């Protein structure tokens, strides 16, 4: 328990100066890395984490704070494709397709960060997710030699997803272990969409 508490404190403490909450104060970057999540909640309703991330991404683009967008998420089967869902949502919000790159192997935040650097050759970018998630992403990025900042998408109402917050509380110690001890292997050799068909062209 002490280890978990210390890791949570340390991750937030180390990244707070790189976290931005207002568009006005956010420094511009050429590239944004949008971290994926399911477009639907476990109950089958609209996932507000997804909705608010897409709205934040669209606004940053329209305000000129970002020029290109990497959409990184899980595509572990032909029936589940977070990057494609994010692209479709952003197209509906008026973002041009030619500024978006889809990363189909962002299975975990660690993978998304490492692949952004090693697969897409980016070491200076803006992470877009909710604030609680951004801290962990920034901690990984900075320990991987990446000059990253983050923008906090609108948070969900209190009590919306207690399970997600608990998961994040436990994920931060795992991130510390991954960065400093475990060094899990991320797939940095390919970017293949699973189950691609004519309908998705």
Rosetta blueprint (number, residue, H / E / L):
1 X L
2 X H
3 X H
4 X H
5 X H
6 X H
7 X H
8 X H
9 X H
10 X H
11 X H
12 X H
13 X H
14 X H
15 X H
16 X H
17 X H
18 X H
19 X E
20 X E
21 X L
22 X L
23 X L
24 X L
25 X L
26 X L
27 X L
28 X L
29 X L
30 X L
31 X E
32 X E
33 X E
34 X E
35 X E
36 X L
37 X L
38 X L
39 X L
40 X E
41 X L
42 X L
43 X L
44 X L
45 X L
46 X E
47 X L
48 X H
49 X H
50 X H
51 X H
52 X H
53 X H
54 X H
55 X H
56 X H
57 X H
58 X H
59 X H
60 X H
61 X H
62 X H
63 X L
64 X L
65 X L
66 X L
67 X L
68 X E
69 X E
70 X E
71 X E
72 X E
73 X L
74 X E
75 X L
76 X L
77 X E
78 X L
79 X L
80 X E
81 X L
82 X H
83 X H
84 X H
85 X H
86 X H
87 X H
88 X H
89 X H
90 X H
91 X H
92 X H
93 X L
94 X L
95 X L
96 X L
97 X H
98 X H
99 X H
100 X E
101 X E
102 X E
103 X E
104 X L
105 X E
106 X L
107 X L
108 X L
109 X H
110 X H
111 X H
112 X H
113 X H
114 X H
115 X H
116 X H
117 X H
118 X H
119 X L
120 X L
121 X L
122 X L
123 X L
124 X E
125 X E
126 X E
127 X E
128 X E
129 X E
130 X E
131 X H
132 X H
133 X H
134 X H
135 X H
136 X H
137 X H
138 X H
139 X H
140 X H
141 X H
142 X H
143 X H
144 X L
145 X L
146 X L
147 X E
148 X E
149 X E
150 X E
151 X E
152 X E
153 X E
154 X L
155 X L
156 X L
157 X L
158 X L
159 X L
160 X L
161 X L
162 X H
163 X H
164 X H
165 X H
166 X H
167 X H
168 X H
169 X H
170 X H
171 X H
172 X H
173 X H
174 X H
175 X H
176 X H
177 X H
178 X H
179 X H
180 X H
181 X H
182 X H
183 X L
184 X L
185 X L
186 X L
187 X L
188 X L
189 X L
190 X L
191 X L
192 X L
193 X L
194 X L
195 X L
196 X L
197 X L
198 X H
199 X H
200 X H
201 X L
